[in-house]
Amino acid sequence: MIKILKDMPESRAQMFSGVEKKIDVTAIVKEIIATVQRDGDKALKAYAQKFDGAVLDDLRVSQAEIAEAVESVEPEFLEILQKAAANIREFHLQQRRDGFRLDKDGVVVGQKIIPIENAGLYVPGGTAAYPSTVLMDAIPAKIAGCKRVVMTTPPDKRGKVNPVILAAAYVAGVDEIYKSGGAQAIAALAYGTESVPKVDKIVGPGNAFVAEAKRQVFGAVSIDMIAGPSEIMVLADGKNNPKHIAADLLSQAEHDKMASAVLVTDDMSFAKAVAQEIEEQIPLLARAEIARASIDDNGKIIVTDDIERAVEVANQIAPEHLEVCLDEPFAYLDKIKNAGSVFLGRYCPEALGDYYAGSNHTLPTSGTARFSSALSVDDFIKKTQYIYYDESALKKVCKDVEYFANKEGLTAHARSAVIRFED
């Protein structure tokens, strides 16, 4: 049964103590990474047999396999994938940026935007297949201008990749796909093997082993974030239909037993009605066991004195997904400081963002929305500065540079500026 609280505890950690428990996988992941670095493709094939039950001859998914997958999915689903991809492209095209150049009196300073050349996408398998993740990760990389977009995803026992994953990769324009999952796939992308190319950045969600692998390879390669369990918070008043809000909360609870679903409301009667609806809806779900565990362990309903306090609670928790199911929701948008993605109004369930609206669903979790953002085109670019001074321009400022450098005790820095004019 979901817990009803009168306002929230002092800290996020107190509220989600169950969510924040960590499985100690460090040593296991370290060994997997070392094995992949040492044995390359041989290690990936051995791990595929051990963890996925698949005997692989080739790690790379062939063009014939992709074509077969695209042909096998329902035409209606392929059309929906294409519509969703179009929305995602439209949204992320707005994120493209240009460099700049400032010219003044013999001085040029500027910045240029350079795409990351090789992007690596991790797409999980396991308890559910997520073609939406393929679209969300690959399309921004393509818009940024990455030359090579490489995807890894675990195979099934037959050595096949889920056809809906391959169809999404086809629609998104992924360049290469490899049959590998878990920490071993992250290691392959980070360090390269005979088949899998080394990439410059790895993005995409995964289980605790994937998250730990990303943590360990960071530095050898860039990563997007260390993603925790999925989260949803709903700000709602008593004018909402309890059935709708319960369904929205369960949309994230079904992801993972560690997922958290939170309602914040100023109406105790409404809170109790939503709690009852959750109990009635859980048995109807295909993933009822997962949702049950999530709601029992991490589900919360927080009842505040008013909606203004509810907004404060949202900013304290900094949720991954935040629904604002209130009249005039745009009036609250500027008050929301910490959230991965915000869903405004009574007819905007979080599932729209997962699949179709165009905004990205790879979002900061575990309170990191306080300082980080959704995956975007910016994740697939780097910014390089450049500077030019002619002789006259340097002569005007060299004494300033000398003085500044000497203040730091760096006399070689100082001399490098003034030596050009000693003659």
VMD Tcl script that draws the C-alpha trace (Angstrom):
set ca {
  {0.00 0.00 0.00}
  {1.31 3.44 -0.86}
  {2.31 5.53 2.17}
  {0.54 8.83 2.88}
  {2.67 11.47 4.62}
  {1.73 14.84 6.08}
  {4.36 16.94 4.34}
  {7.77 15.46 3.53}
  {10.71 14.49 5.75}
  {13.63 16.85 6.06}
  {15.68 15.25 3.30}
  {15.25 13.35 0.06}
  {17.45 10.55 1.44}
  {15.07 9.97 4.35}
  {12.16 9.75 1.97}
  {13.74 7.35 -0.51}
  {15.99 5.25 1.70}
  {14.82 2.15 -0.16}
  {15.53 3.67 -3.57}
  {19.02 4.74 -2.67}
  {20.29 1.33 -1.56}
  {23.16 0.28 -3.78}
  {24.01 -3.24 -4.86}
  {27.75 -3.79 -4.44}
  {28.75 -4.70 -7.97}
  {32.07 -2.86 -8.11}
  {34.37 -5.87 -8.05}
  {32.27 -7.88 -10.50}
  {32.21 -5.03 -13.00}
  {35.92 -4.37 -12.59}
  {36.67 -7.98 -13.49}
  {34.32 -7.89 -16.52}
  {35.97 -4.74 -17.84}
  {39.46 -6.18 -17.40}
  {38.44 -9.38 -19.17}
  {37.02 -7.49 -22.15}
  {40.16 -5.35 -22.35}
  {42.28 -8.49 -22.37}
  {40.23 -10.89 -24.49}
  {38.16 -8.60 -26.73}
  {35.56 -10.34 -28.91}
  {36.25 -13.67 -27.21}
  {35.15 -12.20 -23.89}
  {32.01 -10.63 -25.38}
  {30.97 -13.95 -26.89}
  {31.65 -15.80 -23.64}
  {29.59 -13.29 -21.65}
  {26.77 -13.49 -24.22}
  {26.64 -17.23 -23.65}
  {26.87 -16.89 -19.87}
  {24.36 -14.09 -19.32}
  {22.09 -14.25 -22.39}
  {22.31 -17.95 -23.28}
  {23.35 -16.98 -26.81}
  {26.06 -18.65 -28.90}
  {27.33 -15.99 -31.31}
  {29.41 -16.37 -34.43}
  {29.38 -12.67 -35.26}
  {28.85 -9.80 -32.84}
  {27.74 -7.28 -35.45}
  {24.12 -7.21 -36.55}
  {24.04 -7.63 -40.32}
  {22.12 -5.49 -42.77}
  {20.08 -8.59 -43.61}
  {19.06 -8.94 -39.95}
  {18.04 -5.29 -39.83}
  {16.02 -5.60 -43.05}
  {14.33 -8.74 -41.73}
  {13.44 -6.98 -38.47}
  {11.99 -3.95 -40.25}
  {9.92 -6.26 -42.45}
  {8.68 -8.24 -39.45}
  {7.27 -5.38 -37.36}
  {3.72 -4.24 -37.90}
  {3.44 -1.45 -40.48}
  {1.40 0.53 -37.95}
  {4.22 0.39 -35.41}
  {6.81 1.38 -38.02}
  {4.65 4.37 -38.92}
  {4.37 5.35 -35.24}
  {8.15 5.06 -34.87}
  {8.56 7.42 -37.80}
  {6.07 9.93 -36.36}
  {7.81 9.85 -32.99}
  {11.21 10.22 -34.68}
  {9.95 13.26 -36.60}
  {8.82 14.89 -33.35}
  {12.13 14.11 -31.65}
  {14.07 15.56 -34.61}
  {11.95 18.72 -34.64}
  {12.54 19.28 -30.92}
  {16.26 18.56 -30.96}
  {16.95 20.59 -34.10}
  {16.17 23.64 -31.95}
  {19.14 22.75 -29.74}
  {21.77 23.14 -32.45}
  {24.16 25.98 -31.78}
  {26.78 27.90 -33.73}
  {30.19 29.08 -32.65}
  {31.11 32.74 -32.38}
  {33.99 35.08 -33.25}
  {34.84 38.48 -31.74}
  {37.20 40.81 -33.66}
  {38.62 44.00 -32.14}
  {41.85 45.94 -32.72}
  {44.06 43.06 -33.82}
  {42.50 40.56 -31.43}
  {40.34 37.62 -32.44}
  {38.74 35.35 -29.86}
  {36.11 32.79 -30.58}
  {34.64 29.39 -30.08}
  {33.85 26.66 -32.56}
  {31.43 23.79 -32.19}
  {32.75 20.34 -33.11}
  {30.68 17.14 -33.09}
  {31.97 14.16 -31.15}
  {33.10 11.77 -33.89}
  {32.08 8.42 -32.39}
  {28.99 8.09 -30.19}
  {28.13 4.86 -28.38}
  {24.55 4.02 -27.44}
  {23.68 1.39 -24.87}
  {20.14 0.01 -25.23}
  {19.04 -2.38 -22.48}
  {17.24 -5.65 -22.93}
  {16.20 -7.62 -19.87}
  {12.64 -7.36 -18.59}
  {11.53 -4.97 -21.35}
  {12.68 -3.74 -24.75}
  {12.87 0.02 -25.25}
  {12.85 1.15 -28.88}
  {12.07 4.62 -27.55}
  {15.56 4.73 -26.01}
  {17.08 4.14 -29.44}
  {15.27 7.15 -30.88}
  {16.03 9.38 -27.90}
  {19.77 8.61 -27.93}
  {20.53 8.26 -31.64}
  {18.62 11.21 -33.09}
  {20.38 13.94 -31.05}
  {23.74 12.34 -31.92}
  {22.86 12.45 -35.62}
  {21.68 16.06 -35.39}
  {24.92 17.01 -33.63}
  {26.85 15.60 -36.60}
  {28.49 12.50 -35.10}
  {30.19 10.59 -37.95}
  {29.66 7.20 -36.38}
  {26.78 6.17 -34.12}
  {27.38 2.71 -32.63}
  {24.77 0.78 -30.65}
  {25.10 -2.23 -28.38}
  {22.18 -4.26 -27.07}
  {21.92 -7.78 -25.65}
  {20.76 -10.67 -27.85}
  {18.15 -13.29 -26.95}
  {18.94 -16.99 -26.56}
  {18.78 -17.44 -30.34}
  {21.42 -14.78 -30.82}
  {18.86 -12.35 -32.22}
  {18.18 -8.73 -31.28}
  {14.58 -7.78 -30.58}
  {13.14 -6.67 -33.95}
  {11.48 -3.55 -32.52}
  {14.92 -2.38 -31.31}
  {16.38 -2.93 -34.79}
  {13.43 -1.19 -36.44}
  {13.95 1.84 -34.20}
  {17.68 1.83 -35.00}
  {16.83 1.79 -38.71}
  {14.44 4.74 -38.33}
  {16.95 6.68 -36.22}
  {19.87 6.08 -38.59}
  {22.19 4.11 -36.31}
  {25.35 3.18 -38.23}
  {26.47 -0.02 -36.50}
  {24.80 -2.43 -34.05}
  {26.51 -5.06 -31.90}
  {25.08 -7.94 -29.88}
  {26.35 -7.29 -26.40}
  {24.77 -6.24 -23.15}
  {25.67 -5.38 -19.58}
  {28.99 -4.15 -18.26}
  {30.82 -6.02 -21.01}
  {29.14 -3.87 -23.68}
  {30.18 -0.69 -21.88}
  {33.76 -1.98 -21.69}
  {33.73 -2.79 -25.41}
  {32.52 0.69 -26.31}
  {35.03 2.33 -23.98}
  {38.13 0.41 -25.02}
  {37.22 -1.27 -28.31}
  {37.57 -4.90 -29.39}
  {38.35 -6.57 -32.71}
  {34.75 -5.94 -33.81}
  {33.38 -3.15 -31.63}
  {34.93 0.27 -32.25}
  {36.13 2.46 -29.40}
  {33.82 5.46 -29.03}
  {34.26 8.90 -27.53}
  {31.07 9.01 -25.47}
  {28.63 6.43 -24.11}
  {24.99 7.27 -23.47}
  {21.96 5.26 -22.47}
  {20.37 3.69 -19.39}
  {20.91 0.27 -17.87}
  {20.88 -1.78 -14.70}
  {23.24 -1.47 -11.73}
  {26.02 -3.29 -13.61}
  {25.77 -0.94 -16.59}
  {25.71 2.11 -14.32}
  {28.78 0.90 -12.43}
  {30.59 0.12 -15.68}
  {29.94 3.63 -16.94}
  {31.29 4.99 -13.68}
  {34.47 2.91 -13.99}
  {35.23 3.70 -17.64}
  {34.60 7.43 -17.25}
  {37.83 9.21 -18.09}
  {38.78 6.78 -20.81}
  {35.52 7.84 -22.42}
  {32.83 10.41 -21.67}
  {29.40 9.36 -20.38}
  {26.01 11.05 -20.21}
  {25.10 10.32 -16.57}
  {24.86 7.61 -13.94}
  {21.14 6.86 -14.11}
  {19.27 5.59 -11.08}
  {15.80 4.03 -10.86}
  {12.96 5.81 -12.66}
  {10.98 8.48 -10.81}
  {7.71 10.33 -11.22}
  {6.20 13.08 -9.12}
  {2.71 14.43 -9.71}
  {1.52 17.79 -8.37}
  {-2.27 17.55 -8.31}
  {-5.23 19.16 -6.62}
  {-8.59 17.60 -5.80}
  {-10.08 18.61 -9.16}
  {-8.29 15.72 -10.88}
  {-9.78 12.31 -11.54}
  {-8.08 9.91 -9.06}
  {-8.05 7.19 -11.74}
  {-5.91 9.34 -14.02}
  {-3.37 10.23 -11.35}
  {-3.12 6.63 -10.13}
  {-2.45 5.48 -13.70}
  {0.26 8.11 -14.11}
  {2.00 7.02 -10.92}
  {1.89 3.38 -11.98}
  {3.35 4.26 -15.38}
  {6.72 4.62 -13.66}
  {6.21 2.07 -10.88}
  {6.02 -0.68 -13.53}
  {9.56 0.11 -14.73}
  {11.48 -1.31 -11.81}
  {10.95 -2.51 -8.25}
  {13.26 0.33 -7.19}
  {11.29 3.00 -9.10}
  {9.56 5.72 -7.10}
  {6.13 7.22 -7.67}
  {5.12 10.26 -5.62}
  {1.95 12.33 -5.49}
  {2.00 15.75 -3.83}
  {-1.42 17.28 -3.16}
  {-3.12 19.71 -0.82}
  {-6.23 17.51 -0.48}
  {-6.26 14.56 1.95}
  {-9.54 13.15 0.59}
  {-8.08 13.15 -2.90}
  {-4.89 11.49 -1.59}
  {-6.91 8.63 -0.11}
  {-8.92 8.25 -3.33}
  {-5.72 7.97 -5.38}
  {-4.30 5.42 -2.94}
  {-7.43 3.31 -3.36}
  {-7.26 3.60 -7.15}
  {-3.66 2.41 -7.14}
  {-4.72 -0.72 -5.27}
  {-7.45 -1.39 -7.81}
  {-5.27 -0.80 -10.85}
  {-2.13 -2.76 -9.90}
  {-3.71 -6.22 -10.47}
  {-4.66 -5.13 -14.00}
  {-1.06 -4.54 -15.06}
  {1.10 -6.97 -17.03}
  {4.00 -6.04 -14.72}
  {1.90 -6.09 -11.55}
  {4.58 -7.73 -9.38}
  {7.12 -5.03 -10.22}
  {4.60 -2.21 -9.70}
  {3.50 -3.74 -6.40}
  {7.05 -3.78 -5.04}
  {7.73 -0.24 -6.27}
  {4.58 1.19 -4.68}
  {5.01 -0.68 -1.39}
  {8.68 0.18 -0.95}
  {9.05 3.59 -2.58}
  {5.60 4.99 -3.30}
  {4.55 8.10 -1.40}
  {1.64 10.51 -1.23}
  {2.60 13.79 0.43}
  {-0.21 16.03 1.65}
  {0.80 19.68 2.02}
  {-1.07 22.67 3.38}
  {-1.28 24.30 -0.04}
  {-0.02 24.02 -3.63}
  {2.75 26.56 -3.05}
  {4.23 24.21 -0.47}
  {3.77 21.34 -2.94}
  {5.96 23.20 -5.43}
  {8.61 23.65 -2.73}
  {8.53 19.89 -2.10}
  {9.01 19.25 -5.82}
  {12.07 21.48 -5.86}
  {13.47 19.69 -2.79}
  {13.06 16.26 -4.36}
  {14.17 17.30 -7.88}
  {12.30 14.47 -9.64}
  {13.14 12.95 -12.99}
  {9.57 13.46 -14.27}
  {7.22 16.08 -12.83}
  {3.56 16.34 -13.81}
  {1.75 19.58 -12.95}
  {-1.93 18.60 -13.00}
  {-3.33 21.98 -11.99}
  {-5.35 24.82 -13.41}
  {-3.15 27.28 -15.32}
  {-0.08 24.99 -15.18}
  {2.14 27.48 -17.03}
  {1.76 29.82 -14.04}
  {3.85 27.32 -12.05}
  {6.53 26.63 -14.67}
  {8.89 29.41 -13.60}
  {8.54 28.34 -9.96}
  {9.83 24.86 -10.75}
  {13.61 24.94 -10.43}
  {14.58 21.28 -10.17}
  {13.05 18.69 -12.49}
  {14.31 16.61 -15.39}
  {11.22 17.13 -17.53}
  {7.94 18.89 -16.73}
  {4.52 17.79 -18.01}
  {1.93 20.55 -17.88}
  {-1.82 20.18 -17.52}
  {-4.36 17.47 -16.80}
  {-4.02 15.87 -20.24}
  {-0.26 15.45 -20.43}
  {0.72 12.06 -18.98}
  {4.42 11.34 -18.63}
  {4.13 8.61 -21.29}
  {3.92 11.38 -23.93}
  {7.49 12.32 -23.11}
  {8.64 8.72 -23.07}
  {7.56 8.08 -26.63}
  {6.09 10.78 -28.74}
  {6.14 14.49 -27.86}
  {9.74 15.02 -28.98}
  {11.45 16.03 -25.74}
  {14.13 13.63 -24.54}
  {13.36 10.91 -22.02}
  {16.95 10.31 -20.91}
  {16.75 12.38 -17.74}
  {18.63 13.05 -14.49}
  {17.50 10.88 -11.56}
  {18.18 10.58 -7.81}
  {17.94 14.33 -7.25}
  {20.60 15.20 -9.83}
  {18.09 17.45 -11.64}
  {19.41 20.05 -9.18}
  {22.49 20.39 -11.39}
  {22.05 18.36 -14.58}
  {19.80 18.19 -17.60}
  {18.09 15.91 -20.08}
  {20.15 14.31 -22.83}
  {20.42 16.73 -25.73}
  {22.40 17.68 -28.81}
  {24.84 19.38 -26.43}
  {25.88 15.95 -25.17}
  {27.32 15.11 -28.58}
  {29.36 18.25 -29.22}
  {32.48 19.81 -27.81}
  {33.47 23.47 -27.80}
  {36.98 24.57 -28.78}
  {38.17 28.12 -28.08}
  {40.63 30.01 -30.27}
  {42.64 33.23 -29.80}
  {44.66 35.45 -32.14}
  {46.66 38.60 -31.23}
  {48.74 40.54 -33.70}
  {51.97 42.26 -32.64}
  {50.35 45.57 -31.78}
  {47.60 43.94 -29.74}
  {50.05 41.89 -27.65}
  {52.29 44.96 -27.08}
  {49.35 46.83 -25.55}
  {48.67 44.14 -22.94}
  {51.94 42.30 -22.39}
  {52.76 44.27 -19.21}
  {49.34 43.34 -17.79}
  {49.99 39.70 -18.56}
  {53.46 39.96 -17.01}
  {52.09 41.54 -13.84}
  {49.32 38.93 -13.50}
  {51.72 36.02 -14.05}
  {54.21 37.34 -11.52}
  {51.41 37.58 -8.96}
  {51.03 33.83 -9.33}
  {54.77 33.29 -9.13}
  {54.94 32.00 -12.69}
  {57.85 33.93 -14.10}
  {58.13 31.85 -17.27}
  {54.55 32.78 -18.10}
  {55.42 36.44 -17.59}
  {58.58 36.25 -19.68}
  {56.80 34.55 -22.60}
  {54.77 37.73 -23.09}
  {57.41 40.45 -22.62}
  {60.35 38.68 -24.32}
  {58.88 39.44 -27.73}
  {59.51 43.15 -27.22}
  {62.86 43.18 -25.40}
  {64.87 43.90 -28.54}
}
mol new
graphics top color blue
foreach p $ca { graphics top sphere $p radius 0.5 }
foreach p [lrange $ca 0 end-1] q [lrange $ca 1 end] { graphics top cylinder $p $q radius 0.2 }
display resetview
